[in-house]
Amino acid sequence: MPYQLVEVTGPSMVPTLLNGDWLLIQYVKNAEEVRPGDVVVLRHPLQQDLLIVKRAVERREGGWWVLGDNAFVENDSREFGTVPDELVLARGRGRFRPAKEVQWSVAGVAGVASWVASCVRPLRAGRSVSRRLRAR
Protein backbone atom coordinates (compact mmCIF):
# COMPACT_ATOMS: atom_id res chain seq x y z
CA MET A 1 0.00 0.00 0.00
CA PRO A 2 1.42 3.40 -0.90
CA TYR A 3 -0.53 5.14 1.93
CA GLN A 4 -1.19 4.20 5.54
CA LEU A 5 -2.54 5.76 8.73
CA VAL A 6 -0.25 5.51 11.77
CA GLU A 7 -0.71 6.75 15.32
CA VAL A 8 1.77 9.24 16.73
CA THR A 9 3.15 8.63 20.23
CA GLY A 10 5.49 10.86 22.17
CA PRO A 11 6.23 14.60 22.30
CA SER A 12 9.09 15.04 19.82
CA MET A 13 6.99 16.65 17.05
CA VAL A 14 4.91 19.03 19.20
CA PRO A 15 3.33 21.41 18.12
CA THR A 16 2.94 19.92 14.61
CA LEU A 17 1.95 16.47 15.88
CA LEU A 18 0.57 15.66 19.31
CA ASN A 19 0.59 12.35 21.15
CA GLY A 20 -2.47 10.47 19.87
CA ASP A 21 -2.69 12.21 16.48
CA TRP A 22 -3.03 10.08 13.38
CA LEU A 23 -0.59 10.65 10.54
CA LEU A 24 -1.35 9.81 6.91
CA ILE A 25 1.93 8.63 5.41
CA GLN A 26 2.99 7.93 1.84
CA TYR A 27 5.73 5.36 1.44
CA VAL A 28 8.72 6.48 -0.64
CA LYS A 29 10.65 4.32 -3.07
CA ASN A 30 13.86 6.18 -2.29
CA ALA A 31 14.98 9.07 -0.12
CA GLU A 32 15.31 11.30 -3.21
CA GLU A 33 11.51 11.82 -2.98
CA VAL A 34 11.95 13.59 0.38
CA ARG A 35 12.29 17.37 0.42
CA PRO A 36 13.69 19.62 3.16
CA GLY A 37 10.89 20.43 5.58
CA ASP A 38 8.99 17.17 5.03
CA VAL A 39 7.74 15.22 8.03
CA VAL A 40 9.20 11.73 7.57
CA VAL A 41 8.85 8.29 9.11
CA LEU A 42 12.14 6.47 9.48
CA ARG A 43 13.82 3.62 11.29
CA HIS A 44 15.80 4.81 14.29
CA PRO A 45 19.47 4.49 13.27
CA LEU A 46 20.50 2.96 16.62
CA GLN A 47 17.40 0.79 17.17
CA GLN A 48 16.09 -0.18 13.74
CA ASP A 49 13.00 -2.01 15.02
CA LEU A 50 11.74 1.40 16.26
CA LEU A 51 9.95 3.73 13.83
CA ILE A 52 10.17 7.46 14.53
CA VAL A 53 8.67 10.64 13.06
CA LYS A 54 10.94 13.65 12.46
CA ARG A 55 11.34 16.61 10.15
CA ALA A 56 13.85 16.25 7.29
CA VAL A 57 15.96 19.39 7.59
CA GLU A 58 18.68 18.95 4.96
CA ARG A 59 20.56 16.44 2.86
CA ARG A 60 24.05 15.78 4.06
CA GLU A 61 26.73 13.39 3.04
CA GLY A 62 25.40 9.96 3.95
CA GLY A 63 21.73 10.82 4.28
CA TRP A 64 19.28 13.18 6.00
CA TRP A 65 19.71 15.44 9.00
CA VAL A 66 16.41 15.16 10.90
CA LEU A 67 15.04 17.08 13.88
CA GLY A 68 11.92 16.95 16.00
CA ASP A 69 9.82 20.11 16.12
CA ASN A 70 9.93 20.09 19.93
CA ALA A 71 13.11 21.91 20.98
CA PHE A 72 13.09 20.18 24.38
CA VAL A 73 13.33 16.62 22.98
CA GLU A 74 16.71 15.69 21.52
CA ASN A 75 16.01 12.21 20.15
CA ASP A 76 17.01 13.25 16.64
CA SER A 77 20.14 13.84 14.52
CA ARG A 78 21.70 15.86 17.34
CA GLU A 79 21.88 12.53 19.17
CA PHE A 80 22.36 9.93 16.40
CA GLY A 81 23.74 11.94 13.45
CA THR A 82 22.74 11.71 9.80
CA VAL A 83 20.11 9.10 8.90
CA PRO A 84 21.09 6.85 5.96
CA ASP A 85 18.72 6.98 2.97
CA GLU A 86 17.66 3.35 3.32
CA LEU A 87 16.16 4.08 6.76
CA VAL A 88 13.77 6.76 5.42
CA LEU A 89 10.46 4.98 4.80
CA ALA A 90 7.67 7.51 4.25
CA ARG A 91 6.57 11.15 4.07
CA GLY A 92 3.78 12.57 6.19
CA ARG A 93 0.93 13.89 4.05
CA GLY A 94 -1.72 14.82 6.60
CA ARG A 95 -2.54 14.96 10.29
CA PHE A 96 -5.81 13.87 11.88
CA ARG A 97 -6.50 14.96 15.44
CA PRO A 98 -8.98 12.71 17.32
CA ALA A 99 -12.02 14.29 18.94
CA LYS A 100 -11.16 13.26 22.51
CA GLU A 101 -12.01 16.62 24.06
CA VAL A 102 -15.22 17.29 22.10
CA GLN A 103 -18.39 16.62 24.05
CA TRP A 104 -20.65 15.76 21.14
CA SER A 105 -23.89 16.11 23.11
CA VAL A 106 -23.19 19.78 23.96
CA ALA A 107 -20.86 20.82 21.13
CA GLY A 108 -23.55 21.89 18.71
CA VAL A 109 -22.97 22.67 15.06
CA ALA A 110 -20.38 25.39 15.80
CA GLY A 111 -18.39 23.09 18.09
CA VAL A 112 -18.38 20.26 15.56
CA ALA A 113 -17.43 22.65 12.75
CA SER A 114 -14.57 24.02 14.86
CA TRP A 115 -13.29 20.50 15.55
CA VAL A 116 -13.51 19.55 11.86
CA ALA A 117 -11.60 22.68 10.86
CA SER A 118 -8.80 21.91 13.31
CA CYS A 119 -8.62 18.12 13.17
CA VAL A 120 -7.54 17.58 9.58
CA ARG A 121 -4.43 19.36 8.30
CA PRO A 122 -2.19 18.66 5.33
CA LEU A 123 1.51 18.56 6.15
CA ARG A 124 3.35 20.83 3.76
CA ALA A 125 7.04 21.42 4.00
CA GLY A 126 6.89 25.17 3.53
CA ARG A 127 4.01 25.85 5.90
CA SER A 128 4.50 23.24 8.64
CA VAL A 129 8.09 23.94 9.60
CA SER A 130 8.27 25.16 13.17
CA ARG A 131 9.71 28.56 14.15
CA ARG A 132 12.70 26.82 15.65
CA LEU A 133 13.64 25.33 12.28
CA ARG A 134 13.03 28.56 10.39
CA ALA A 135 15.41 30.39 12.72
CA ARG A 136 18.28 28.03 11.96
Secondary structure, DSSP 4 states (H G I P E B T S, - for coil): --EEEEE--SSTTTTTS-TT-EEEEEE-SSGGG--TT-EEEEEETTEEEEEEEEEEEEEETTEEEEE-S-TT---SHHHH-PBPGGGEEEEEEEEE---SS--HHHHHHHHHHHHHHHHEEE--HHHH--HHHHT-
